[in-house]
Amino acid sequence: MDIQVVKGNPTEAELQALTEVLLQLQRERKQSGVQPDANMWGASHPATAFNPHAFDSAAYF
């Protein structure tokens, strides 16, 4: 597991402890059978998913 520190100066022991906690949480989630949330960011959508008249009242100058 790669952890990138963007602020602060943690010690090696702190990074190791954080890594262990995150790995344990990951193992528990896999064992529970809970599926991760679907991330639909960037997925293509059919044209009917959007209302073309949603902004009819907007004035463009």
N, C-alpha and C positions, 0 to 999 in steps of 0.2 A: 504494500500500500504506500503510495507516494503522498506525502503531506508537504505542502509548500507553505513556509512561514512568510507572511507578507508584512508583518509588523511585530516588533518585539524581538527578544533574544532568548528563546527558551534553551534550557540545558538539554543535553543528550538524554538525561533521565526523564525529563518532562516530555520530550518527544516520544520516547519509548513508551511511557505510561499512556499517552494519548493514543498512540498507535494500537496498543493492546486493548484499550477500551473500545475503539472503533472497530477493530477486528472481532471482538466479542459480540458487539451489537450486530455486526454483519452476519456472524454465524447464527445468532439467535433468530434473526429475521428469516434466514434461509430454512432453519429447522421448523419454524412456525408455519411455513407454507404461505405466508402473506406475499401477495404479488406487489411489486413496487408500483407507485402511481404512474399512470400513462402520461408520457410527455409528448404532446402532440405539436410541440413547437416546430415550425417549418414544414409540417405535413401539408400536402396539397389537399384542398377542399373542393368539392363540387361547386359549380357556380350557383347552384340553388341554395347553398348554405348562407349566402349573403343577400340582404334585402337591397336591391338597387334603388329603392325609393326612401331609404332610411334618412337621407340628408337632403330631401327635396326642398326643405324650407331654408337651407343655407344660402346666403347671398354671396356670390363670388364677384369681386370687383377687380 
